[in-house]
Amino acid sequence: MDNNQAMNHEDEIEIDVIAILMDLWRKLPLIIVVGIITAALGFGYSSFKLVPMYQSSTSMYVLPRTTDVTTLTATDIQIGSLLTSDYAEIIKSRNVLEKVIEKLELNMSTGALAAEISVNIPEQTRMVYITVKDSSPVNAMKIADAVREISSEVIRDSMNIEAVNVVDTANLPTGKCSPSIPKYTMLGGIAGIFLMCAFFVIRFILNDSIRTPEDIEKSLGLSVLAVVPSNPNIKKSKKNKK
């Protein structure tokens, strides 16, 4: 029993958190330098490597088939709200996307076009928001308007809807929506600092060299009688004699 306890005690690795923090503090200048370098890499990657994307949005209101809008009941509104998920599927359907590509003479597949389109329908409303992201601000605006126009026709024909009214036409983007240069720069700096800290912590834990008198007692089981401090003046005097 005692032998097993001794073996388990020898296999245990004691982690001195204070010693690790002191080691990281001594290496703080190097960690900061690496963080600055990786932040610069993130800045350069987001500024020159990634393609800028522009976002344009349009919205429409789906009106149920009825003779008078004022006669709408709560049930009509509830049913209309449940159907809004169907509108989203129709907007990104192959039928609509093919017509948009044909109308604008786009050199892209329906899958690529669908990836640029996002549909948002707030709960308990019949508002439909269409957002398009493209590398060209003009194309983003044209695609958004074309998707709204064509999908509204398909929705009216296929779902027996009274009308689909335009609330907002697509806007011409004045600035890019992505990539976020500050975000990539910050993430690059954080990644560099984290990796360097992890590297130094792991190296410190795996380093089994004897650094302190306590290490001698733990590793060899011997008591340290005395410690001879190093004298930097001795090294200087030797260099001067040479």
C-alpha positions as CSV (number, residue, x, y, z in Angstrom):
1,M,0.0,0.0,0.0
2,D,2.8,2.4,0.9
3,N,4.7,1.5,-2.3
4,N,1.6,2.3,-4.4
5,Q,1.1,5.6,-2.6
6,A,4.7,6.5,-3.2
7,M,4.5,5.7,-6.9
8,N,1.3,7.7,-7.2
9,H,2.9,10.6,-5.4
10,E,5.9,10.4,-7.8
11,D,3.6,10.4,-10.8
12,E,1.7,13.5,-9.7
13,I,2.7,16.8,-11.3
14,E,2.4,19.8,-9.1
15,I,1.6,23.0,-10.9
16,D,2.8,26.2,-9.3
17,V,0.4,28.8,-10.6
18,I,2.4,31.7,-9.1
19,A,5.6,30.5,-10.8
20,I,3.8,30.2,-14.1
21,L,2.5,33.7,-13.8
22,M,5.9,35.0,-13.0
23,D,7.4,33.2,-16.0
24,L,4.7,34.7,-18.2
25,W,5.4,38.1,-16.7
26,R,9.1,37.8,-17.7
27,K,8.2,36.9,-21.2
28,L,5.5,39.6,-21.5
29,P,7.5,41.7,-24.0
30,L,7.8,38.8,-26.4
31,I,4.1,37.9,-26.0
32,I,3.1,41.5,-26.8
33,V,5.4,41.6,-29.9
34,V,3.8,38.3,-31.2
35,G,0.3,39.7,-30.5
36,I,1.2,42.9,-32.5
37,I,2.5,40.8,-35.4
38,T,-0.6,38.5,-35.5
39,A,-2.8,41.6,-35.2
40,A,-1.0,43.1,-38.2
41,L,-1.5,39.8,-40.1
42,G,-5.3,39.9,-39.3
43,F,-5.4,43.5,-40.5
44,G,-3.6,42.7,-43.8
45,Y,-5.7,39.6,-44.4
46,S,-9.0,41.4,-43.9
47,S,-7.8,44.5,-45.9
48,F,-6.2,42.9,-48.9
49,K,-7.1,39.2,-49.1
50,L,-10.9,39.1,-48.3
51,V,-13.3,40.4,-50.9
52,P,-15.4,43.3,-49.6
53,M,-19.2,42.6,-49.5
54,Y,-22.0,45.1,-49.8
55,Q,-25.5,44.7,-48.4
56,S,-28.8,45.9,-49.8
57,S,-32.3,45.4,-48.2
58,T,-35.8,45.6,-49.4
59,S,-39.2,44.8,-47.8
60,M,-42.7,44.0,-48.8
61,Y,-46.1,43.4,-47.1
62,V,-48.2,40.4,-48.0
63,L,-51.9,41.2,-48.1
64,P,-54.5,38.4,-47.8
65,R,-57.3,37.9,-50.3
66,T,-60.2,39.9,-49.0
67,T,-62.5,42.6,-50.3
68,D,-61.7,45.1,-47.6
69,V,-58.5,45.4,-45.5
70,T,-60.6,46.7,-42.6
71,T,-62.5,43.4,-42.3
72,L,-59.4,41.5,-41.4
73,T,-59.9,39.4,-38.3
74,A,-57.4,38.1,-35.7
75,T,-57.7,34.7,-37.2
76,D,-56.8,36.0,-40.6
77,I,-53.7,37.7,-39.2
78,Q,-52.7,34.6,-37.3
79,I,-53.0,32.4,-40.4
80,G,-51.1,34.9,-42.4
81,S,-48.3,34.9,-39.9
82,L,-48.1,31.1,-40.0
83,L,-47.8,31.3,-43.8
84,T,-44.8,33.6,-43.7
85,S,-42.4,30.7,-43.5
86,D,-43.8,29.5,-46.8
87,Y,-43.0,32.9,-48.3
88,A,-39.4,32.5,-47.3
89,E,-39.2,29.2,-49.1
90,I,-40.8,30.6,-52.2
91,I,-38.4,33.6,-52.3
92,K,-35.4,31.3,-52.3
93,S,-37.0,28.7,-54.6
94,R,-35.3,27.6,-57.8
95,N,-38.1,29.0,-59.9
96,V,-37.6,32.5,-58.5
97,L,-33.8,32.3,-58.6
98,E,-33.7,31.2,-62.2
99,K,-35.9,34.1,-63.2
100,V,-33.7,36.6,-61.4
101,I,-30.6,35.2,-63.1
102,E,-32.3,35.4,-66.5
103,K,-33.6,38.9,-65.9
104,L,-30.3,40.4,-64.7
105,E,-28.1,38.1,-66.9
106,L,-26.1,37.0,-63.9
107,N,-23.1,34.7,-64.5
108,M,-23.8,32.5,-61.4
109,S,-25.7,29.4,-60.4
110,T,-28.9,29.3,-58.4
111,G,-26.9,27.9,-55.4
112,A,-24.5,30.8,-55.5
113,L,-27.4,33.3,-55.7
114,A,-29.3,31.6,-52.9
115,A,-26.2,32.0,-50.7
116,E,-26.3,35.8,-51.2
117,I,-29.9,36.1,-50.2
118,S,-31.3,36.0,-46.7
119,V,-35.0,36.4,-45.7
120,N,-36.2,37.7,-42.4
121,I,-39.8,37.6,-41.3
122,P,-40.5,39.0,-37.8
123,E,-43.0,37.0,-35.7
124,Q,-46.6,38.0,-35.6
125,T,-46.2,40.2,-38.7
126,R,-46.7,39.8,-42.5
127,M,-43.6,41.9,-43.3
128,V,-41.0,40.2,-45.4
129,Y,-37.4,41.6,-45.4
130,I,-35.1,40.5,-48.2
131,T,-31.3,41.2,-47.8
132,V,-28.7,40.6,-50.5
133,K,-24.9,40.6,-50.0
134,D,-22.7,40.9,-53.1
135,S,-19.2,42.0,-53.9
136,S,-20.8,44.8,-56.0
137,P,-23.0,47.4,-54.4
138,V,-25.0,48.0,-57.6
139,N,-25.5,44.2,-58.1
140,A,-26.7,43.9,-54.5
141,M,-29.3,46.5,-55.0
142,K,-30.4,45.1,-58.4
143,I,-30.7,41.6,-57.1
144,A,-32.7,42.6,-54.1
145,D,-35.2,44.5,-56.2
146,A,-35.4,41.7,-58.7
147,V,-35.9,39.0,-56.1
148,R,-38.7,41.1,-54.5
149,E,-40.5,41.7,-57.8
150,I,-40.3,38.2,-59.1
151,S,-41.1,36.5,-55.8
152,S,-44.1,38.7,-55.2
153,E,-45.5,37.6,-58.5
154,V,-44.9,33.9,-57.7
155,I,-46.4,34.3,-54.2
156,R,-49.6,35.9,-55.6
157,D,-50.0,33.2,-58.2
158,S,-49.2,30.2,-56.2
159,M,-50.7,31.1,-52.8
160,N,-53.8,33.0,-53.9
161,I,-52.7,36.2,-52.3
162,E,-54.6,39.5,-52.9
163,A,-51.4,41.6,-53.3
164,V,-47.8,42.0,-52.2
165,N,-47.1,45.6,-51.6
166,V,-43.7,47.2,-51.6
167,V,-42.7,48.8,-48.4
168,D,-39.1,49.7,-49.1
169,T,-37.2,49.5,-52.4
170,A,-33.6,48.3,-52.3
171,N,-31.0,50.8,-51.3
172,L,-27.6,51.4,-52.9
173,P,-25.0,50.5,-50.3
174,T,-22.6,53.3,-49.5
175,G,-20.2,51.2,-47.4
176,K,-19.1,47.6,-47.2
177,C,-20.8,45.3,-44.6
178,S,-17.9,42.9,-44.4
179,P,-15.2,42.0,-43.6
180,S,-14.8,44.0,-40.4
181,I,-11.2,45.1,-40.3
182,P,-11.2,46.0,-36.6
183,K,-12.7,42.6,-35.8
184,Y,-10.1,40.6,-37.7
185,T,-7.3,42.8,-36.3
186,M,-8.5,42.2,-32.7
187,L,-9.0,38.4,-33.3
188,G,-5.5,38.2,-34.8
189,G,-4.0,39.9,-31.8
190,I,-5.9,37.8,-29.3
191,A,-5.0,34.6,-31.1
192,G,-1.3,35.4,-31.1
193,I,-1.3,36.3,-27.4
194,F,-3.3,33.2,-26.5
195,L,-1.0,30.8,-28.5
196,M,2.1,32.3,-27.0
197,C,0.8,32.1,-23.4
198,A,-0.3,28.5,-24.0
199,F,3.1,27.6,-25.5
200,F,5.0,29.1,-22.5
201,V,2.6,27.5,-20.0
202,I,3.0,24.0,-21.5
203,R,6.8,24.4,-21.8
204,F,7.0,25.4,-18.2
205,I,4.9,22.5,-17.0
206,L,6.8,19.9,-19.1
207,N,10.2,21.4,-18.0
208,D,11.6,18.9,-15.4
209,S,14.9,20.7,-14.9
210,I,15.9,21.7,-11.3
211,R,15.4,25.4,-10.8
212,T,14.9,25.9,-7.1
213,P,16.0,24.1,-3.8
214,E,12.5,22.9,-3.5
215,D,12.9,21.0,-6.8
216,I,15.9,19.2,-5.4
217,E,14.0,18.1,-2.3
218,K,11.0,16.9,-4.4
219,S,13.0,15.1,-7.1
220,L,15.9,13.6,-5.1
221,G,14.5,13.6,-1.5
222,L,17.6,15.4,-0.2
223,S,17.7,18.4,2.0
224,V,19.5,21.4,0.8
225,L,22.1,22.6,3.3
226,A,23.1,25.8,1.7
227,V,22.5,27.9,-1.4
228,V,25.4,29.8,-3.0
229,P,24.0,32.9,-4.8
230,S,25.5,33.9,-8.1
231,N,27.6,37.0,-8.1
232,P,27.4,39.0,-11.3
233,N,30.5,41.0,-10.3
234,I,32.6,37.9,-10.6
235,K,31.7,37.5,-14.2
236,K,32.4,41.1,-14.9
237,S,35.9,40.9,-13.3
238,K,36.7,37.9,-15.3
239,K,35.8,39.7,-18.5
240,N,37.9,42.7,-17.5
241,K,40.9,40.5,-16.9
242,K,40.6,39.0,-20.3
